[in-house]
Amino acid sequence: MSARPGVTARARALSGGLCVVALASSAPARADVPPPATAAAVPEPAPAAPPVSSAASAPAPAPSAPPTGTPPEPPAGGHWVFVPDATQSRPTEPQATSVATAPPIKSERGPVYLHANTWDLNLEGAIGRFYGDSNAWTGFGRVRAGALFIREPLYLALGATYEISNLQKATFGIQGEVLHLDMGFWAQGGGLLDVSGHPGGMLALGWSLFGVEGQVRDYDGRGTGAAVYAKIRFPISIIARLFTSRSPKPAAPP
């Protein structure tokens, strides 16, 4: 009995496929082909470190050290006095931002002031006019010597005076003076007594080296009257201290 042509063709095709499968399974594996990677062989990425802020890594500033050392000796045996500002003596209080505050007024030399007692010498010259029973142009020269009390910015002087003029050859007196060194204003007042026994008085105001002076005097042959002078002064003791002092002022404490 002969097989049908269609069945024979299917049997040959099936047997050929089985032979190909058998040959592929029996062939040895090549060593140069790497094995497929598995999920277990792939390393996991390391967790990222948290970011470090620059403020935390920066070192804290060291506290400022207080000033050390001994302050220099003040000139002429005086002593330094620290006067704290109003902003240092009171605790800080919150202020409204809408209100503008003016800066505190300070001395030109800062918050450290000199206290001292020393000598005083002052020279003055003036020209003016006397108004009395007989008017006359007049002028005088005066010297004052005494004590100077320095309480910066105030300079206080007290001393004896000798005065000579074309109306009286010699007049003695006592004079006091107050000077604000920062502002430059000064004032003088005193009593006078000439060699003829006539008393008198004087009052002067000025700025820097210049000023005006009024006197009430009694001159022989001219009667009692008043005199007005324009004058210039030379405070020798104060000028000497300003130009000869070599001691620097210490810094104010923090």
Wavefront OBJ file of the C-alpha trace (Angstrom):
o trace
v 0.000 0.000 0.000
v 1.651 3.244 -1.060
v 1.534 6.414 1.064
v -0.067 9.572 -0.183
v 2.226 12.272 -1.488
v 0.984 14.993 0.970
v 1.551 12.841 4.058
v 5.034 11.858 2.948
v 6.087 15.508 2.480
v 4.847 16.462 5.987
v 6.786 13.527 7.533
v 10.009 14.590 5.832
v 9.671 18.157 6.931
v 8.983 17.147 10.551
v 12.002 14.790 10.668
v 14.297 17.497 9.232
v 13.204 20.005 11.925
v 13.879 17.515 14.713
v 17.404 16.902 13.373
v 18.168 20.693 13.392
v 16.947 20.997 17.008
v 19.087 18.028 18.082
v 22.214 19.463 16.440
v 21.710 22.895 18.064
v 21.298 21.431 21.576
v 24.331 19.134 21.234
v 26.735 21.956 20.034
v 29.149 23.193 22.795
v 28.721 26.753 24.118
v 31.310 29.352 22.982
v 33.606 30.704 25.712
v 33.885 34.199 24.205
v 30.181 34.943 24.568
v 29.502 36.477 28.007
v 26.613 35.201 30.012
v 23.572 37.430 30.197
v 23.525 39.799 33.077
v 21.163 39.103 35.888
v 19.367 41.533 38.125
v 21.404 40.400 41.166
v 24.746 41.259 39.485
v 23.909 44.969 38.875
v 25.138 47.085 41.882
v 22.648 49.492 43.417
v 23.599 53.179 43.462
v 24.742 54.580 46.859
v 22.335 57.005 48.540
v 23.206 60.669 47.969
v 24.579 62.602 50.973
v 22.368 65.440 52.272
v 23.514 68.952 51.170
v 25.581 70.906 53.712
v 24.618 74.547 54.112
v 27.397 77.142 53.919
v 26.147 78.828 57.112
v 26.500 75.593 59.103
v 29.947 74.796 57.687
v 31.383 78.299 58.294
v 33.124 78.662 61.681
v 31.525 81.010 64.188
v 33.369 84.387 64.517
v 35.553 84.650 67.566
v 34.442 87.258 70.130
v 36.437 90.460 70.025
v 38.966 90.692 72.794
v 38.817 93.751 75.092
v 41.596 96.307 74.586
v 44.655 95.607 76.639
v 47.519 97.759 77.797
v 47.952 100.757 80.054
v 46.690 104.129 78.714
v 49.435 106.729 78.138
v 50.139 109.270 80.812
v 48.112 112.500 80.327
v 50.092 115.722 79.852
v 51.168 117.778 82.852
v 50.036 115.280 85.467
v 46.324 115.388 84.631
v 44.098 112.340 84.312
v 41.781 110.968 81.647
v 38.036 110.778 82.264
v 35.738 108.564 80.183
v 32.294 110.046 79.595
v 29.988 107.373 78.127
v 27.614 108.330 75.364
v 23.876 108.345 75.993
v 23.536 105.371 73.643
v 25.996 103.371 75.782
v 24.529 104.199 79.181
v 20.986 103.125 78.309
v 19.796 99.727 77.106
v 18.785 99.475 73.505
v 15.073 100.024 73.027
v 13.078 99.191 69.924
v 12.233 102.279 67.909
v 9.636 102.825 65.265
v 11.134 102.654 61.801
v 9.015 105.578 60.614
v 10.612 108.039 63.101
v 14.043 109.354 62.053
v 16.519 109.865 64.909
v 19.387 112.355 64.777
v 22.924 111.135 65.578
v 24.243 112.059 69.053
v 26.352 115.196 69.342
v 29.914 114.481 70.443
v 32.983 116.509 71.238
v 35.483 116.861 68.391
v 38.055 114.997 70.492
v 35.802 112.010 71.239
v 34.370 110.665 74.521
v 37.690 110.756 76.434
v 38.392 114.110 78.125
v 41.311 115.560 80.047
v 41.018 116.777 83.647
v 44.017 118.754 84.912
v 45.043 121.816 86.924
v 47.942 123.940 85.696
v 49.314 127.465 85.279
v 47.656 130.263 83.333
v 49.125 133.154 81.372
v 47.087 135.477 79.141
v 48.055 138.611 77.177
v 45.586 141.161 75.790
v 45.666 144.364 73.784
v 42.744 146.672 72.979
v 41.738 149.967 71.430
v 38.483 151.834 72.059
v 36.828 154.979 73.310
v 35.944 156.286 76.738
v 32.611 158.068 77.190
v 32.406 160.293 80.281
v 32.638 163.938 81.264
v 35.434 164.197 78.730
v 35.422 161.646 75.928
v 38.695 160.254 74.655
v 40.206 157.559 72.480
v 42.093 155.076 74.556
v 43.831 151.743 74.474
v 45.357 149.343 76.977
v 47.629 146.380 77.393
v 46.918 143.711 80.023
v 48.578 140.621 81.381
v 46.916 137.965 83.541
v 48.673 135.249 85.538
v 47.010 132.619 87.679
v 45.618 129.081 87.617
v 43.992 127.116 84.791
v 41.468 124.369 85.546
v 40.928 122.031 82.596
v 37.674 120.120 82.483
v 37.471 119.421 78.772
v 35.907 120.834 76.767
v 35.790 123.687 79.339
v 38.895 125.657 80.344
v 38.440 127.776 83.483
v 40.981 130.435 84.443
v 41.339 132.708 87.466
v 44.177 135.163 88.016
v 45.463 138.598 88.892
v 45.772 141.268 86.181
v 47.938 144.284 85.502
v 46.760 146.886 82.963
v 48.409 149.974 81.495
v 46.716 152.595 79.290
v 47.080 156.173 78.099
v 44.464 157.234 80.679
v 45.913 155.432 83.688
v 49.466 154.192 84.091
v 48.597 151.218 86.295
v 45.415 149.323 87.086
v 45.262 146.051 89.024
v 42.447 143.576 89.156
v 41.088 140.048 89.472
v 39.733 138.332 86.355
v 37.968 135.039 85.678
v 37.495 133.382 82.298
v 35.578 130.422 80.880
v 36.413 128.979 77.454
v 34.628 126.240 75.508
v 37.471 124.832 73.437
v 35.303 122.919 70.945
v 33.159 125.932 70.070
v 35.828 128.623 70.590
v 33.608 130.996 72.584
v 34.866 132.597 75.779
v 33.737 135.109 78.403
v 35.601 137.204 80.983
v 34.606 139.218 84.013
v 36.481 140.966 86.790
v 37.075 143.901 89.083
v 39.568 146.750 88.649
v 41.357 149.144 90.976
v 43.772 151.786 89.676
v 46.660 153.351 91.533
v 44.534 156.448 92.228
v 42.094 154.325 94.223
v 39.271 154.386 91.668
v 37.388 151.059 91.396
v 35.938 149.713 88.193
v 34.666 146.607 86.474
v 34.977 144.864 83.113
v 33.069 142.301 81.046
v 34.228 140.772 77.749
v 32.861 138.275 75.205
v 34.593 136.799 72.198
v 35.436 133.950 69.884
v 38.884 132.495 69.323
v 41.442 135.323 69.720
v 39.076 138.275 69.185
v 36.474 139.944 71.375
v 34.843 143.090 72.673
v 35.122 144.500 76.188
v 33.132 147.002 78.169
v 34.436 148.833 81.242
v 32.998 151.148 83.866
v 35.820 153.410 85.084
v 36.551 156.665 86.909
v 39.527 158.599 85.626
v 41.029 161.695 87.215
v 39.965 164.760 85.226
v 37.448 162.800 83.092
v 34.928 161.673 85.655
v 33.003 158.395 85.756
v 32.092 156.822 82.463
v 32.083 153.738 80.286
v 34.547 152.512 77.717
v 34.074 150.096 74.818
v 37.047 148.234 73.330
v 37.820 145.867 70.490
v 40.583 143.564 71.635
v 42.773 140.637 70.753
v 43.993 138.054 73.237
v 46.748 135.452 73.377
v 46.050 132.606 75.858
v 49.681 131.551 76.219
v 49.038 128.624 78.555
v 46.323 127.073 76.357
v 48.340 127.553 73.150
v 51.379 126.000 74.818
v 49.397 122.932 75.867
v 47.942 122.443 72.391
v 51.330 122.611 70.661
v 53.608 120.921 73.223
v 51.423 118.015 74.402
v 52.868 114.684 73.186
v 50.609 112.249 75.059
v 47.972 110.671 72.777
v 44.521 110.185 74.151
v 43.624 106.592 75.026
v 40.786 104.927 73.181
v 37.397 104.835 74.858
v 36.514 101.443 76.401
v 34.084 99.330 74.349
l 1 2 3 4 5 6 7 8 9 10 11 12 13 14 15 16 17 18 19 20 21 22 23 24 25 26 27 28 29 30 31 32 33 34 35 36 37 38 39 40 41 42 43 44 45 46 47 48 49 50 51 52 53 54 55 56 57 58 59 60 61 62 63 64 65 66 67 68 69 70 71 72 73 74 75 76 77 78 79 80 81 82 83 84 85 86 87 88 89 90 91 92 93 94 95 96 97 98 99 100 101 102 103 104 105 106 107 108 109 110 111 112 113 114 115 116 117 118 119 120 121 122 123 124 125 126 127 128 129 130 131 132 133 134 135 136 137 138 139 140 141 142 143 144 145 146 147 148 149 150 151 152 153 154 155 156 157 158 159 160 161 162 163 164 165 166 167 168 169 170 171 172 173 174 175 176 177 178 179 180 181 182 183 184 185 186 187 188 189 190 191 192 193 194 195 196 197 198 199 200 201 202 203 204 205 206 207 208 209 210 211 212 213 214 215 216 217 218 219 220 221 222 223 224 225 226 227 228 229 230 231 232 233 234 235 236 237 238 239 240 241 242 243 244 245 246 247 248 249 250 251 252 253 254
